[in-house]
Each structure stands twice: as structure tokens, then as C-alpha cells.
Amino acid sequence: MRRIVACVAVAIAATAIAAPAQAYERGCYEEFLRDGRSVEVYCDQGRPGRFRAVAHCSNGLGFWDQYGSIGRVRGSSSVAMCTSLLGFPRVDGYHVYWMSD
């Protein structure tokens, strides 16, 4: 029983570590939309300026990054959508690309 609890604890810790740390460090948070095919990122803290959400996409056949719209810190969000001609695209994660003003 202890081994099962230990394995579950390790799995939870690994999931937390694998989360996109860059976004959380900058005061950003996300909302996954459209059955997991897109991500909307809001940044309320951090340096003033512009940013883009970059979705990490996959469809069972391959992996790619999809850049989203331009967002503003403490202003508008950035939305990145995974699209594919084959398979069912989904967002596996994301990171924030900071743009210089």
C-alpha cells in the first residue's frame, strides 16, 4: 500500500514539474478551449509589454508549435489554436513568448 501511495505522489510531483514554469513565473494563467484544441493565456503581472502564447500541439502523427495572437500584459489575452489536416489536433502544453516593445 505504501508503494502505491509513493507512486501516486511521484506522479503528481512529476506533473507539477512538467507544467510550463515560464508562464507561472511571469504571472500568467491559461484556459484551455475548444475541446483542448486551443489555449488562451492571460498575463496580469510581469514586465509591461506584449506576448504571444505558443501552443505545443500534437495529432498522433507529429508535434509542432503554433503561435497565437498578440496579447498585452494587464490588457488583452493571447489565443493559440492547434490546427491539422490529419488526425485530431490537441494542445499538450504551452509557453509564453515575450516580445520587445
Stockholm file with secondary structure:
# STOCKHOLM 1.0

chainA/1-101         MRRIVACVAVAIAATAIAAPAQAYERGCYEEFLRDGRSVEVYCDQGRPGRFRAVAHCSNGLGFWDQYGSIGRVRGSSSVAMCTSLLGFPRVDGYHVYWMSD
#=GR chainA/1-101 SS CHHHHHHHHHHHHHHHHHSCHHHHHTTEEEEEETTTTEEEEEECSSSSSEEEEEEEEECSSCEEEEEEEEEETTSCCEEEECCCSSSCCEEEEEEEEEECC
#=GC SS_cons         CHHHHHHHHHHHHHHHHHSCHHHHHTTEEEEEETTTTEEEEEECSSSSSEEEEEEEEECSSCEEEEEEEEEETTSCCEEEECCCSSSCCEEEEEEEEEECC
//
